[in-house]
Amino acid sequence: MNLNTTFQNAHGTIPYGMTNDYMFRAVLQSNNKVLRGLICSLLHLTEKEVVSVEITNPIILGESVKSKEIRLDISVLLNNRTIINLEMQVTNRLNWQNRSVVYLCRSYDSLTRGQDYDTAKSAIHIGFLDYTLFPDQPEFYASYKLINVKNYQKYSDNITLNVVDLSRIDLATEEDRIYHIDGWAKLLKATTWEEVRMLAAEDENMREAAESIFVYNTEEQIRKMCRDREEYYQDLKNYERAVLERDDSIAWYQKAIAGRDESIAGYEKELSDRDQSIAGYERELSERDESIAGYEKELSERDESIAGYEKELSERDESIAGYKRELSNRDQSIASYAKELSNREQIISEKEAQIQQLLAENEKLRAGNSL
Protein backbone atom coordinates (compact mmCIF):
# COMPACT_ATOMS: atom_id res chain seq x y z
CA MET A 1 0.00 0.00 0.00
CA ASN A 2 1.33 3.47 -0.91
CA LEU A 3 2.75 5.24 2.16
CA ASN A 4 1.01 8.49 1.11
CA THR A 5 -2.39 6.78 1.03
CA THR A 6 -4.87 7.76 3.74
CA PHE A 7 -8.13 6.14 4.71
CA GLN A 8 -10.07 8.86 2.91
CA ASN A 9 -8.27 8.49 -0.41
CA ALA A 10 -7.65 4.73 -0.37
CA HIS A 11 -9.34 2.99 -3.26
CA GLY A 12 -9.67 -0.43 -4.83
CA THR A 13 -9.41 -3.82 -3.19
CA ILE A 14 -8.72 -4.14 0.53
CA PRO A 15 -5.67 -6.41 0.96
CA TYR A 16 -7.03 -7.99 4.13
CA GLY A 17 -10.59 -7.47 5.32
CA MET A 18 -12.27 -8.68 8.48
CA THR A 19 -13.23 -12.07 7.10
CA ASN A 20 -9.54 -12.76 7.67
CA ASP A 21 -9.71 -14.03 11.23
CA TYR A 22 -6.41 -12.38 12.20
CA MET A 23 -7.63 -8.97 11.01
CA PHE A 24 -10.93 -9.69 12.79
CA ARG A 25 -9.00 -10.35 16.00
CA ALA A 26 -6.67 -7.36 15.54
CA VAL A 27 -9.45 -4.82 14.98
CA LEU A 28 -11.68 -6.01 17.84
CA GLN A 29 -8.83 -6.49 20.32
CA SER A 30 -7.25 -3.12 19.65
CA ASN A 31 -10.40 -1.01 19.66
CA ASN A 32 -12.71 -1.51 22.63
CA LYS A 33 -15.23 0.93 21.17
CA VAL A 34 -15.60 -1.21 18.06
CA LEU A 35 -15.93 -4.32 20.23
CA ARG A 36 -18.62 -2.65 22.34
CA GLY A 37 -20.50 -1.44 19.29
CA LEU A 38 -20.51 -4.87 17.67
CA ILE A 39 -21.66 -6.63 20.86
CA CYS A 40 -24.39 -4.04 21.49
CA SER A 41 -25.65 -4.55 17.97
CA LEU A 42 -25.60 -8.35 18.14
CA LEU A 43 -27.18 -8.57 21.60
CA HIS A 44 -29.64 -5.67 21.10
CA LEU A 45 -28.11 -3.67 23.94
CA THR A 46 -27.84 0.07 24.46
CA GLU A 47 -24.51 1.72 25.28
CA LYS A 48 -25.77 2.40 28.82
CA GLU A 49 -26.36 -1.31 29.41
CA VAL A 50 -22.70 -2.06 28.77
CA VAL A 51 -20.62 -1.33 31.88
CA SER A 52 -17.48 -3.19 30.84
CA VAL A 53 -16.20 -5.25 27.93
CA GLU A 54 -12.95 -7.13 28.57
CA ILE A 55 -11.12 -9.51 26.27
CA THR A 56 -9.90 -12.35 28.48
CA ASN A 57 -7.65 -14.07 25.94
CA PRO A 58 -5.62 -11.25 24.34
CA ILE A 59 -2.69 -11.99 22.06
CA ILE A 60 0.33 -9.86 21.20
CA LEU A 61 -0.65 -8.49 17.81
CA GLY A 62 1.96 -9.01 15.13
CA GLU A 63 3.97 -11.48 17.19
CA SER A 64 5.07 -14.50 15.19
CA VAL A 65 3.47 -17.80 16.12
CA LYS A 66 4.88 -21.31 15.69
CA SER A 67 1.73 -22.78 14.23
CA LYS A 68 -0.74 -21.39 11.71
CA GLU A 69 -3.42 -23.50 13.35
CA ILE A 70 -3.83 -21.12 16.29
CA ARG A 71 -7.33 -20.36 17.57
CA LEU A 72 -8.21 -16.72 17.00
CA ASP A 73 -11.66 -16.69 18.57
CA ILE A 74 -12.14 -13.81 20.99
CA SER A 75 -13.30 -14.47 24.55
CA VAL A 76 -15.05 -11.46 26.06
CA LEU A 77 -16.35 -10.85 29.59
CA LEU A 78 -19.36 -8.53 29.41
CA ASN A 79 -20.35 -6.63 32.56
CA ASN A 80 -18.47 -9.24 34.58
CA ARG A 81 -21.37 -11.67 34.27
CA THR A 82 -21.56 -12.88 30.67
CA ILE A 83 -18.88 -14.74 28.74
CA ILE A 84 -19.04 -14.13 25.00
CA ASN A 85 -17.01 -16.04 22.42
CA LEU A 86 -16.67 -14.37 19.00
CA GLU A 87 -15.34 -16.41 16.10
CA MET A 88 -14.85 -15.76 12.38
CA GLN A 89 -15.13 -18.92 10.24
CA VAL A 90 -15.10 -18.52 6.46
CA THR A 91 -14.24 -22.14 5.57
CA ASN A 92 -16.93 -24.77 5.95
CA ARG A 93 -15.11 -27.56 7.75
CA LEU A 94 -18.39 -29.45 8.25
CA ASN A 95 -17.99 -29.48 12.04
CA TRP A 96 -19.40 -26.12 13.15
CA GLN A 97 -22.35 -27.46 15.12
CA ASN A 98 -20.24 -29.72 17.31
CA ARG A 99 -17.35 -27.28 17.48
CA SER A 100 -19.48 -24.33 18.57
CA VAL A 101 -21.29 -26.42 21.19
CA VAL A 102 -17.95 -27.59 22.64
CA TYR A 103 -16.64 -24.01 22.80
CA LEU A 104 -19.87 -22.80 24.37
CA CYS A 105 -19.84 -25.51 27.03
CA ARG A 106 -16.20 -24.79 27.84
CA SER A 107 -17.03 -21.12 28.29
CA TYR A 108 -20.01 -21.85 30.53
CA ASP A 109 -18.06 -24.29 32.70
CA SER A 110 -16.33 -21.47 34.55
CA LEU A 111 -17.11 -22.37 38.16
CA THR A 112 -14.34 -23.38 40.50
CA ARG A 113 -14.77 -26.08 43.11
CA GLY A 114 -17.11 -25.02 45.89
CA GLN A 115 -18.81 -22.19 43.99
CA ASP A 116 -22.60 -22.12 43.92
CA TYR A 117 -24.21 -23.01 40.59
CA ASP A 118 -26.29 -19.84 40.75
CA THR A 119 -23.10 -17.81 40.37
CA ALA A 120 -22.27 -19.37 36.99
CA LYS A 121 -21.79 -16.74 34.30
CA SER A 122 -24.03 -17.02 31.26
CA ALA A 123 -22.25 -17.92 28.02
CA ILE A 124 -22.89 -16.82 24.44
CA HIS A 125 -21.09 -18.15 21.38
CA ILE A 126 -21.37 -15.95 18.27
CA GLY A 127 -20.08 -17.36 15.01
CA PHE A 128 -19.61 -15.32 11.84
CA LEU A 129 -19.85 -17.84 8.99
CA ASP A 130 -19.32 -17.10 5.31
CA TYR A 131 -21.52 -20.03 4.34
CA THR A 132 -25.02 -21.27 5.16
CA LEU A 133 -25.13 -23.67 8.09
CA PHE A 134 -28.52 -25.16 7.23
CA PRO A 135 -29.12 -24.79 3.46
CA ASP A 136 -32.70 -26.00 3.73
CA GLN A 137 -33.48 -23.22 6.26
CA PRO A 138 -31.19 -20.26 5.49
CA GLU A 139 -31.23 -17.38 7.98
CA PHE A 140 -29.07 -14.26 8.26
CA TYR A 141 -28.94 -14.02 12.06
CA ALA A 142 -30.08 -16.99 14.11
CA SER A 143 -30.15 -17.56 17.86
CA TYR A 144 -30.39 -20.98 19.52
CA LYS A 145 -31.24 -21.78 23.15
CA LEU A 146 -32.19 -24.78 25.27
CA ILE A 147 -35.94 -25.31 24.87
CA ASN A 148 -38.60 -27.98 25.33
CA VAL A 149 -39.02 -29.62 21.93
CA LYS A 150 -42.76 -30.18 22.50
CA ASN A 151 -44.06 -26.87 23.78
CA TYR A 152 -41.00 -24.62 23.19
CA GLN A 153 -40.72 -23.74 26.89
CA LYS A 154 -37.33 -22.11 27.44
CA TYR A 155 -35.14 -24.22 29.73
CA SER A 156 -32.42 -21.67 30.45
CA ASP A 157 -31.14 -18.31 29.25
CA ASN A 158 -27.64 -19.09 30.45
CA ILE A 159 -26.32 -20.56 27.23
CA THR A 160 -26.95 -19.21 23.74
CA LEU A 161 -25.59 -19.97 20.28
CA ASN A 162 -25.81 -17.17 17.72
CA VAL A 163 -24.86 -17.52 14.06
CA VAL A 164 -24.39 -14.69 11.56
CA ASP A 165 -24.51 -15.95 7.97
CA LEU A 166 -22.36 -13.43 6.07
CA SER A 167 -23.38 -15.05 2.78
CA ARG A 168 -27.10 -14.27 3.31
CA ILE A 169 -27.22 -10.61 4.33
CA ASP A 170 -30.15 -10.38 1.92
CA LEU A 171 -32.24 -12.28 4.51
CA ALA A 172 -31.74 -9.63 7.23
CA THR A 173 -35.00 -8.90 9.08
CA GLU A 174 -36.33 -5.48 10.02
CA GLU A 175 -35.06 -6.08 13.56
CA ASP A 176 -31.59 -6.94 12.20
CA ARG A 177 -31.57 -3.65 10.30
CA ILE A 178 -32.76 -1.65 13.31
CA TYR A 179 -29.75 -2.86 15.29
CA HIS A 180 -27.39 -2.42 12.30
CA ILE A 181 -26.42 -6.10 12.31
CA ASP A 182 -26.67 -6.13 8.53
CA GLY A 183 -24.37 -3.08 8.40
CA TRP A 184 -21.75 -4.83 10.53
CA ALA A 185 -22.04 -7.91 8.32
CA LYS A 186 -21.49 -5.79 5.21
CA LEU A 187 -18.46 -4.20 6.86
CA LEU A 188 -17.02 -7.61 7.72
CA LYS A 189 -17.58 -8.73 4.12
CA ALA A 190 -16.40 -5.52 2.45
CA THR A 191 -13.67 -6.01 -0.15
CA THR A 192 -13.05 -2.44 -1.35
CA TRP A 193 -12.19 0.80 0.42
CA GLU A 194 -15.13 2.47 -1.29
CA GLU A 195 -17.54 0.02 0.39
CA VAL A 196 -15.86 0.50 3.77
CA ARG A 197 -16.06 4.31 3.62
CA MET A 198 -19.74 4.18 2.63
CA LEU A 199 -20.55 1.92 5.60
CA ALA A 200 -18.36 3.94 7.97
CA ALA A 201 -20.45 7.03 7.21
CA GLU A 202 -23.54 5.33 8.66
CA ASP A 203 -22.27 4.50 12.15
CA GLU A 204 -19.56 5.91 14.42
CA ASN A 205 -18.49 2.47 15.71
CA MET A 206 -18.22 1.12 12.19
CA ARG A 207 -16.16 4.18 11.25
CA GLU A 208 -13.75 3.29 14.06
CA ALA A 209 -13.62 -0.28 12.75
CA ALA A 210 -13.01 0.90 9.19
CA GLU A 211 -10.12 3.13 10.25
CA SER A 212 -8.61 0.25 12.25
CA ILE A 213 -8.82 -1.98 9.18
CA PHE A 214 -6.91 0.67 7.24
CA VAL A 215 -4.26 1.12 9.93
CA TYR A 216 -3.57 -2.60 10.23
CA ASN A 217 -3.35 -2.97 6.46
CA THR A 218 -0.43 -0.55 6.60
CA GLU A 219 1.44 -2.51 9.29
CA GLU A 220 3.71 -5.08 7.66
CA GLN A 221 3.79 -7.54 10.57
CA ILE A 222 0.00 -7.59 10.84
CA ARG A 223 -0.23 -8.01 7.04
CA LYS A 224 2.21 -10.92 7.31
CA MET A 225 0.07 -12.60 9.97
CA CYS A 226 -3.04 -12.07 7.83
CA ARG A 227 -1.20 -13.50 4.84
CA ASP A 228 -0.16 -16.53 6.90
CA ARG A 229 -3.79 -17.09 7.86
CA GLU A 230 -4.91 -16.91 4.24
CA GLU A 231 -2.16 -19.33 3.24
CA TYR A 232 -3.24 -21.67 6.03
CA TYR A 233 -6.85 -21.61 4.89
CA GLN A 234 -5.77 -22.03 1.28
CA ASP A 235 -3.71 -25.06 2.30
CA LEU A 236 -6.73 -26.30 4.21
CA LYS A 237 -8.95 -25.83 1.16
CA ASN A 238 -6.43 -27.66 -1.00
CA TYR A 239 -6.33 -30.49 1.51
CA GLU A 240 -10.12 -30.62 1.71
CA ARG A 241 -10.30 -30.56 -2.11
CA ALA A 242 -7.84 -33.46 -2.21
CA VAL A 243 -9.94 -35.31 0.35
CA LEU A 244 -13.06 -34.73 -1.74
CA GLU A 245 -11.23 -36.01 -4.82
CA ARG A 246 -10.21 -39.10 -2.86
CA ASP A 247 -13.81 -39.50 -1.74
CA ASP A 248 -14.94 -39.28 -5.36
CA SER A 249 -12.37 -41.92 -6.31
CA ILE A 250 -13.49 -44.14 -3.45
CA ALA A 251 -17.12 -43.70 -4.51
CA TRP A 252 -16.16 -44.63 -8.09
CA TYR A 253 -14.31 -47.72 -6.93
CA GLN A 254 -17.16 -48.68 -4.64
CA LYS A 255 -19.56 -48.37 -7.56
CA ALA A 256 -17.19 -50.41 -9.74
CA ILE A 257 -16.89 -53.06 -7.03
CA ALA A 258 -20.67 -53.15 -6.70
CA GLY A 259 -20.86 -53.69 -10.47
CA ARG A 260 -18.28 -56.45 -10.21
CA ASP A 261 -20.23 -58.00 -7.35
CA GLU A 262 -23.35 -58.01 -9.52
CA SER A 263 -21.38 -59.67 -12.31
CA ILE A 264 -19.98 -62.23 -9.88
CA ALA A 265 -23.49 -62.90 -8.58
CA GLY A 266 -24.59 -63.46 -12.18
CA TYR A 267 -21.68 -65.78 -12.80
CA GLU A 268 -22.36 -67.66 -9.60
CA LYS A 269 -25.99 -68.08 -10.59
CA GLU A 270 -24.95 -69.33 -14.00
CA LEU A 271 -22.47 -71.71 -12.38
CA SER A 272 -25.19 -72.90 -10.03
CA ASP A 273 -27.45 -73.55 -13.03
CA ARG A 274 -24.64 -75.45 -14.72
CA ASP A 275 -24.03 -77.45 -11.54
CA GLN A 276 -27.71 -78.38 -11.53
CA SER A 277 -27.43 -79.49 -15.15
CA ILE A 278 -24.37 -81.59 -14.32
CA ALA A 279 -26.20 -83.12 -11.38
CA GLY A 280 -28.99 -84.04 -13.81
CA TYR A 281 -26.51 -85.62 -16.19
CA GLU A 282 -24.97 -87.55 -13.32
CA ARG A 283 -28.38 -88.86 -12.26
CA GLU A 284 -29.05 -89.93 -15.81
CA LEU A 285 -25.67 -91.66 -16.00
CA SER A 286 -26.33 -93.38 -12.70
CA GLU A 287 -29.67 -94.65 -14.01
CA ARG A 288 -27.98 -95.88 -17.15
CA ASP A 289 -25.28 -97.57 -15.09
CA GLU A 290 -28.02 -99.37 -13.19
CA SER A 291 -29.55 -100.42 -16.49
CA ILE A 292 -26.17 -101.64 -17.70
CA ALA A 293 -25.73 -103.59 -14.50
CA GLY A 294 -29.09 -105.19 -15.20
CA TYR A 295 -28.02 -106.01 -18.72
CA GLU A 296 -24.81 -107.59 -17.43
CA LYS A 297 -26.76 -109.71 -14.99
CA GLU A 298 -29.13 -110.76 -17.71
CA LEU A 299 -26.20 -111.59 -20.01
CA SER A 300 -24.61 -113.63 -17.26
CA GLU A 301 -27.81 -115.59 -16.78
CA ARG A 302 -28.11 -116.13 -20.51
CA ASP A 303 -24.48 -117.24 -20.73
CA GLU A 304 -25.16 -119.91 -18.12
CA SER A 305 -28.32 -121.00 -19.97
CA ILE A 306 -26.83 -121.09 -23.47
CA ALA A 307 -23.68 -123.01 -22.63
CA GLY A 308 -24.21 -125.34 -25.59
CA TYR A 309 -24.70 -122.77 -28.26
CA GLU A 310 -21.23 -121.61 -29.22
CA LYS A 311 -22.34 -119.44 -32.08
CA GLU A 312 -24.86 -117.71 -29.93
CA LEU A 313 -22.25 -117.41 -27.14
CA SER A 314 -19.90 -115.71 -29.60
CA GLU A 315 -22.62 -113.26 -30.54
CA ARG A 316 -23.37 -112.62 -26.87
CA ASP A 317 -19.66 -112.06 -26.26
CA GLU A 318 -19.60 -109.42 -28.97
CA SER A 319 -22.61 -107.77 -27.41
CA ILE A 320 -20.96 -107.85 -23.99
CA ALA A 321 -17.81 -106.25 -25.46
CA GLY A 322 -19.98 -103.48 -26.88
CA TYR A 323 -21.58 -102.91 -23.49
CA LYS A 324 -18.17 -102.81 -21.88
CA ARG A 325 -17.03 -100.17 -24.35
CA GLU A 326 -20.12 -98.15 -23.53
CA LEU A 327 -19.41 -98.63 -19.83
CA SER A 328 -15.88 -97.37 -20.38
CA ASN A 329 -17.26 -94.29 -22.12
CA ARG A 330 -19.63 -93.76 -19.20
CA ASP A 331 -16.75 -94.12 -16.75
CA GLN A 332 -14.81 -91.47 -18.66
CA SER A 333 -17.81 -89.14 -18.59
CA ILE A 334 -18.27 -89.73 -14.87
CA ALA A 335 -14.59 -88.99 -14.26
CA SER A 336 -14.95 -85.78 -16.27
CA TYR A 337 -17.98 -84.78 -14.22
CA ALA A 338 -16.18 -85.57 -10.98
CA LYS A 339 -13.24 -83.39 -12.05
CA GLU A 340 -15.59 -80.55 -13.01
CA LEU A 341 -17.37 -80.82 -9.68
CA SER A 342 -14.02 -80.57 -7.88
CA ASN A 343 -13.24 -77.44 -9.87
CA ARG A 344 -16.53 -75.94 -8.70
CA GLU A 345 -15.36 -76.18 -5.11
CA GLN A 346 -12.38 -73.92 -5.81
CA ILE A 347 -12.71 -70.12 -5.58
CA ILE A 348 -13.63 -68.64 -8.93
CA SER A 349 -10.69 -66.39 -9.68
CA GLU A 350 -11.36 -65.64 -13.26
CA LYS A 351 -15.10 -65.72 -13.75
CA GLU A 352 -15.34 -65.02 -17.43
CA ALA A 353 -12.57 -67.46 -18.43
CA GLN A 354 -14.16 -70.19 -16.32
CA ILE A 355 -17.53 -69.59 -17.93
CA GLN A 356 -15.89 -70.24 -21.31
CA GLN A 357 -14.37 -73.43 -19.92
CA LEU A 358 -17.75 -74.51 -18.55
CA LEU A 359 -19.30 -73.88 -21.93
CA ALA A 360 -16.65 -76.07 -23.53
CA GLU A 361 -17.15 -78.78 -20.93
CA ASN A 362 -20.89 -78.52 -21.39
CA GLU A 363 -20.39 -79.28 -25.08
CA LYS A 364 -18.39 -82.34 -24.09
CA LEU A 365 -21.22 -83.38 -21.75
CA ARG A 366 -23.73 -83.03 -24.54
CA ALA A 367 -21.54 -85.10 -26.81
CA GLY A 368 -21.26 -87.74 -24.10
CA ASN A 369 -24.99 -87.66 -23.57
CA SER A 370 -25.63 -88.32 -27.25
CA LEU A 371 -23.73 -91.62 -26.85
Buried (B, 14 or more C-beta within 10 A) or exposed (E): EEEEBEBEEBEEEBBBBBBBBBBBBBBBBBBBBBBBBBBBBBBEBEEEEBEEBEBEEEBEBBEEEEEBEBEBBBBBBBEEEBBBBBBBBBBBEEEBEEBBBEBBEBBBEEEEEEEEEEEBBBBBBBBBBBBBBEEEEBBBBBEBEEEEEEEEEEEEEBBBBBBBBBBBBEBBEEEBEEBBBBBBBBBBBBEBBEBBBBBBEEBEBBBBBBBBBBBBBBBEEBBEBBBBBBEBBEEBEEEBEEEEEEEEEEEEEEEEEEEEEEEEEEBEEBBEEBBEBBEEBBEEBEEBBEEBEEBBEEBEEBBEEBEEEEEEBEEBEEEBEEBEEBBEEBEEBBEBBEEBEEEBEEEBEEBEEBBEEBEEBBEEBEEBEEE
